Amino acid sequence: MRTPTASSAPCPACRQALHHLVLEGHYAKSVEVDLCTGCHLVWFDAFESVRLSGLGWVQLLRAMVLQPSSRAALPRSLSCVRCRDPLSAVRNQTRFGHTAALECRQGHGQLQTFTLLLAERGLLRQVLPSDRSALAQEGRALQCLQCGAGDHAPDATQCVYCQSPLLMVDVPRLASALLVRHGDALQLPPGANPLAMACRGCGQPLDPTAEVRCPRCDHALVWSDWHSVRPLLDAVEPLLRAQQPRQAKPWGTRLKEQQGDHRATQFHRWLRHANLVSARDEGGQRDLRVSLLDWRSWLRLAVLGVVFWLFFK
């Protein structure tokens, strides 16, 4: 990720200069975003958040995690970063549930808070009673992922400062979303899991891609603040950078591999389509003789002959 630089466009909320980031997209393409570190807002041109690779999400999360918490209330009316026209509030339905954003009417892009962006991708979830119990056992407060406020009532569902819903990091989904680069899922090296996180109840190593509770003490894996995400980013980033894209086969390799193989001919494919040769046939001759003794094979040939006769008579 390039070093964040000040953008010429001001933040539509605080009017401070946005920080421009160039992130990695799928197949090593670049995705440019503008970030407001004070208001915790992110601007995507032409809705490019879906094009981020796992390393791109790591880069964006690092930029978000390193920012100080802000309890500034957003104004009711915000304008487009590019054309200055008022943004329209929209609600979309994704496979992870309802989500909201502010979109430019001219199609220049969309503005979202940090939490709404991650919730849209299914990386956040609602707070469960087991999460509150685990936080109480650890002596930690339930923090707002948007503004960082932690002085909430035990049963609070909304932040008292920024009015954002209180959410938790969905650890398995986040880990799975990060383990993708060059269009391929990352294959973890055999042996000890490099992503293992210690259970805060007993210290048992947990796999963040699959486990949400400790198998030893049944303590819930709870990430209610951005500082909990840092160890995962530190463990995933070197694995992603070490993954190389798949190399294309030299031209003509497939034809050379099929040379001399009767199963690659058009006639054999026609026999297989007519069920005269099994699709799993390796030799071809044995299954062909068995098929010729089957009356259904002769019936298919007869029907085919009648069709040809009617067509050409």
C-alpha positions as CSV (number, residue, x, y, z in Angstrom):
1,M,0.0,0.0,0.0
2,R,1.3,3.4,-0.9
3,T,1.7,6.0,1.9
4,P,-1.6,7.9,2.4
5,T,-1.4,11.3,0.7
6,A,-3.7,14.3,1.1
7,S,-6.4,14.4,-1.5
8,S,-7.4,17.6,-3.2
9,A,-11.0,16.8,-2.3
10,P,-12.2,17.8,1.2
11,C,-14.2,15.6,3.5
12,P,-18.0,16.3,3.0
13,A,-18.4,16.2,6.8
14,C,-15.5,18.1,8.4
15,R,-14.1,19.8,5.2
16,Q,-10.6,18.5,6.0
17,A,-8.5,17.1,3.2
18,L,-9.1,13.4,2.5
19,H,-6.3,10.9,2.6
20,H,-5.9,9.1,-0.8
21,L,-5.1,5.4,-0.7
22,V,-4.2,3.0,-3.6
23,L,-5.2,-0.5,-2.6
24,E,-4.8,-3.8,-4.3
25,G,-7.8,-5.2,-6.1
26,H,-8.3,-8.7,-7.6
27,Y,-5.7,-9.9,-10.1
28,A,-3.2,-7.2,-9.0
29,K,-5.4,-4.3,-10.2
30,S,-5.5,-1.0,-8.2
31,V,-8.5,0.4,-6.4
32,E,-8.3,4.0,-5.3
33,V,-10.2,5.3,-2.2
34,D,-10.3,8.4,-0.1
35,L,-10.4,8.2,3.6
36,C,-11.3,10.7,6.3
37,T,-9.4,9.7,9.5
38,G,-11.3,12.2,11.7
39,C,-14.9,11.3,10.7
40,H,-14.2,7.6,9.9
41,L,-15.6,7.9,6.4
42,V,-14.5,6.1,3.3
43,W,-15.3,7.2,-0.3
44,F,-15.2,4.7,-3.2
45,D,-15.3,5.8,-6.8
46,A,-17.9,3.8,-8.8
47,F,-18.6,1.4,-6.0
48,E,-15.2,-0.4,-6.2
49,S,-15.3,-1.9,-2.7
50,V,-16.3,-5.3,-4.2
51,R,-13.0,-5.3,-6.2
52,L,-10.7,-5.4,-3.2
53,S,-8.5,-8.4,-2.8
54,G,-7.6,-9.9,0.6
55,L,-4.4,-7.8,0.7
56,G,-6.5,-4.7,-0.3
57,W,-8.7,-5.3,2.7
58,V,-5.7,-5.7,4.9
59,Q,-4.3,-2.4,3.7
60,L,-7.7,-0.6,4.2
61,L,-8.2,-2.1,7.7
62,R,-4.7,-1.1,8.7
63,A,-5.5,2.5,7.7
64,M,-8.7,2.3,9.6
65,V,-7.3,0.6,12.7
66,L,-4.4,3.0,13.1
67,Q,-6.7,6.1,13.2
68,P,-7.7,7.6,16.6
69,S,-11.3,7.2,17.7
70,S,-13.6,10.2,16.9
71,R,-16.9,11.0,18.5
72,A,-17.8,13.7,16.1
73,A,-21.4,13.7,14.9
74,L,-21.9,13.6,11.2
75,P,-24.0,16.4,9.6
76,R,-27.4,15.5,8.2
77,S,-26.6,16.6,4.7
78,L,-23.4,15.5,2.9
79,S,-22.3,16.3,-0.6
80,C,-20.5,14.3,-3.3
81,V,-16.7,14.4,-3.1
82,R,-16.4,14.9,-6.9
83,C,-19.3,17.1,-8.1
84,R,-20.5,18.6,-4.7
85,D,-24.1,17.6,-5.4
86,P,-26.1,16.4,-2.4
87,L,-25.7,12.6,-1.7
88,S,-28.8,10.5,-1.6
89,A,-29.4,7.9,1.2
90,V,-30.0,4.4,-0.2
91,R,-30.7,1.1,1.5
92,N,-29.6,-2.1,-0.2
93,Q,-30.3,-5.7,0.4
94,T,-27.2,-8.0,0.3
95,R,-26.8,-11.6,1.2
96,F,-25.7,-10.5,4.6
97,G,-28.8,-8.3,5.3
98,H,-29.8,-4.7,4.9
99,T,-27.1,-2.0,4.5
100,A,-27.1,1.7,3.9
101,A,-24.9,4.2,2.1
102,L,-24.8,7.7,0.6
103,E,-24.6,7.6,-3.2
104,C,-23.9,10.3,-5.7
105,R,-26.8,10.8,-8.1
106,Q,-24.4,11.3,-11.0
107,G,-22.8,7.9,-10.3
108,H,-19.5,9.2,-9.1
109,G,-19.3,6.8,-6.1
110,Q,-20.6,6.2,-2.6
111,L,-19.7,7.4,0.9
112,Q,-19.9,5.0,3.9
113,T,-18.8,4.9,7.5
114,F,-16.2,2.3,8.5
115,T,-18.8,0.1,10.2
116,L,-21.4,0.3,7.3
117,L,-18.7,-0.6,4.8
118,L,-17.7,-3.7,6.7
119,A,-21.3,-4.7,7.6
120,E,-22.1,-4.5,3.9
121,R,-19.5,-7.2,3.2
122,G,-20.7,-9.3,6.1
123,L,-17.7,-8.7,8.3
124,L,-19.7,-7.5,11.3
125,R,-22.5,-9.1,13.2
126,Q,-24.9,-8.3,16.0
127,V,-23.9,-8.5,19.7
128,L,-25.0,-11.7,21.3
129,P,-25.7,-12.3,25.1
130,S,-22.7,-14.7,25.1
131,D,-20.5,-11.9,23.8
132,R,-21.6,-9.6,26.7
133,S,-20.8,-12.4,29.2
134,A,-17.4,-13.0,27.7
135,L,-16.5,-9.3,27.8
136,A,-17.6,-9.1,31.4
137,Q,-15.4,-12.1,32.3
138,E,-12.4,-10.4,30.5
139,G,-13.1,-7.1,32.2
140,R,-13.5,-5.3,28.9
141,A,-16.2,-2.8,27.9
142,L,-18.4,-3.1,24.8
143,Q,-16.9,-0.5,22.4
144,C,-18.5,1.2,19.4
145,L,-16.6,0.2,16.3
146,Q,-17.4,3.5,14.7
147,C,-16.4,6.1,17.3
148,G,-14.6,3.9,19.9
149,A,-16.8,4.9,22.8
150,G,-16.9,2.3,25.6
151,D,-19.1,3.6,28.3
152,H,-22.3,1.9,27.4
153,A,-25.0,0.2,29.5
154,P,-24.6,-3.6,29.7
155,D,-27.7,-4.1,27.5
156,A,-27.2,-1.1,25.1
157,T,-27.7,-1.7,21.4
158,Q,-26.8,1.7,20.1
159,C,-23.9,4.1,20.7
160,V,-24.8,7.0,22.9
161,Y,-22.3,9.3,21.1
162,C,-22.6,8.6,17.4
163,Q,-25.9,6.7,17.4
164,S,-24.4,3.9,15.4
165,P,-25.5,0.3,16.2
166,L,-23.2,-1.6,18.5
167,L,-21.7,-4.5,16.4
168,M,-19.0,-7.1,16.8
169,V,-16.4,-8.3,14.3
170,D,-17.4,-11.5,12.7
171,V,-14.1,-13.2,13.1
172,P,-14.5,-16.3,10.8
173,R,-15.9,-14.2,7.9
174,L,-13.2,-11.6,8.3
175,A,-10.5,-14.2,8.2
176,S,-12.0,-15.9,5.2
177,A,-12.4,-12.6,3.4
178,L,-8.7,-11.7,3.9
179,L,-7.4,-15.1,2.7
180,V,-8.0,-14.3,-1.0
181,R,-5.5,-12.9,-3.5
182,H,-5.1,-13.1,-7.3
183,G,-8.6,-14.6,-7.4
184,D,-7.6,-17.7,-5.5
185,A,-8.2,-18.7,-1.9
186,L,-5.0,-18.8,0.2
187,Q,-3.7,-22.2,1.0
188,L,-2.3,-22.2,4.5
189,P,1.0,-24.1,5.0
190,P,0.8,-27.5,6.6
191,G,1.6,-27.9,10.3
192,A,0.9,-25.3,12.9
193,N,-1.8,-22.8,12.0
194,P,0.0,-19.4,11.5
195,L,-3.3,-17.6,12.2
196,A,-4.0,-19.3,15.6
197,M,-5.2,-16.8,18.3
198,A,-5.0,-17.5,22.0
199,C,-8.3,-17.9,23.8
200,R,-8.7,-15.1,26.4
201,G,-10.2,-17.5,28.8
202,C,-7.6,-20.3,29.0
203,G,-5.0,-19.6,26.4
204,Q,-6.0,-22.4,24.1
205,P,-5.0,-21.7,20.4
206,L,-8.1,-21.1,18.3
207,D,-8.5,-21.1,14.5
208,P,-10.1,-17.7,13.6
209,T,-11.3,-19.1,10.3
210,A,-13.6,-21.7,11.9
211,E,-13.8,-21.5,15.7
212,V,-16.0,-18.9,17.5
213,R,-15.8,-20.6,20.9
214,C,-13.0,-22.3,22.8
215,P,-13.4,-26.1,22.8
216,R,-11.7,-26.3,26.2
217,C,-13.4,-23.7,28.3
218,D,-16.3,-22.7,26.0
219,H,-15.2,-19.0,26.1
220,A,-16.5,-16.9,23.2
221,L,-14.1,-15.4,20.7
222,V,-15.1,-11.7,21.0
223,W,-13.6,-8.8,19.0
224,S,-15.4,-5.6,20.0
225,D,-12.6,-3.2,19.1
226,W,-10.2,-2.6,16.2
227,H,-7.1,-3.4,18.3
228,S,-8.2,-7.1,18.4
229,V,-7.9,-7.1,14.6
230,R,-4.3,-6.1,14.5
231,P,-2.8,-9.6,15.3
232,L,-4.8,-11.1,12.5
233,L,-3.6,-8.5,10.0
234,D,0.0,-9.1,11.1
235,A,-0.4,-12.8,10.5
236,V,-2.2,-12.7,7.2
237,E,-0.3,-10.0,5.4
238,P,3.0,-11.9,4.9
239,L,1.1,-15.0,3.8
240,L,-0.8,-13.0,1.2
241,R,2.4,-11.3,-0.1
242,A,4.1,-14.6,-0.5
243,Q,1.2,-16.0,-2.7
244,Q,2.1,-15.8,-6.4
245,P,-0.5,-15.6,-9.2
246,R,-1.1,-18.7,-11.3
247,Q,1.0,-18.8,-14.4
248,A,-0.7,-19.3,-17.7
249,K,0.1,-22.5,-19.6
250,P,2.2,-22.1,-22.8
251,W,0.2,-21.9,-26.0
252,G,-0.7,-25.3,-27.4
253,T,0.0,-27.2,-24.2
254,R,-3.5,-28.6,-24.0
255,L,-3.4,-29.7,-27.6
256,K,-0.1,-31.5,-27.0
257,E,-1.5,-33.3,-24.0
258,Q,-4.5,-34.5,-26.0
259,Q,-2.4,-35.7,-29.0
260,G,-2.9,-39.4,-29.5
261,D,-5.8,-39.6,-27.1
262,H,-8.9,-41.0,-28.9
263,R,-11.2,-39.5,-26.2
264,A,-10.3,-36.0,-27.4
265,T,-11.8,-36.6,-30.9
266,Q,-15.1,-35.3,-31.9
267,F,-16.3,-38.8,-32.9
268,H,-15.7,-40.1,-29.4
269,R,-17.5,-37.2,-27.9
270,W,-20.5,-38.0,-30.2
271,L,-20.5,-41.6,-29.1
272,R,-20.4,-40.5,-25.4
273,H,-23.2,-38.0,-26.0
274,A,-25.2,-40.9,-27.6
275,N,-24.5,-43.1,-24.5
276,L,-22.6,-45.6,-26.7
277,V,-19.5,-45.0,-24.7
278,S,-19.3,-44.3,-20.9
279,A,-18.0,-40.9,-19.9
280,R,-15.7,-42.7,-17.5
281,D,-14.4,-45.1,-20.1
282,E,-10.6,-45.3,-20.2
283,G,-10.1,-47.8,-23.0
284,G,-13.3,-47.3,-24.9
285,Q,-13.4,-50.7,-26.7
286,R,-14.8,-52.8,-23.9
287,D,-17.7,-50.3,-23.1
288,L,-18.4,-49.9,-26.8
289,R,-18.9,-53.7,-27.3
290,V,-21.2,-53.9,-24.2
291,S,-23.2,-50.9,-25.5
292,L,-23.6,-52.6,-29.0
293,L,-25.3,-55.6,-27.3
294,D,-27.8,-53.2,-25.5
295,W,-31.1,-53.0,-27.4
296,R,-31.5,-49.3,-26.3
297,S,-28.4,-48.4,-28.3
298,W,-29.8,-50.0,-31.4
299,L,-33.1,-48.2,-30.8
300,R,-31.3,-44.8,-30.6
301,L,-29.6,-45.6,-33.9
302,A,-32.8,-46.6,-35.5
303,V,-34.5,-43.4,-34.4
304,L,-31.6,-41.4,-35.6
305,G,-31.7,-43.2,-39.0
306,V,-35.5,-42.4,-39.4
307,V,-34.9,-38.8,-38.6
308,F,-32.1,-38.6,-41.2
309,W,-34.4,-40.4,-43.8
310,L,-37.3,-38.0,-43.2
311,F,-35.0,-35.0,-43.4
312,F,-33.2,-36.0,-46.7
313,K,-36.1,-37.8,-48.6
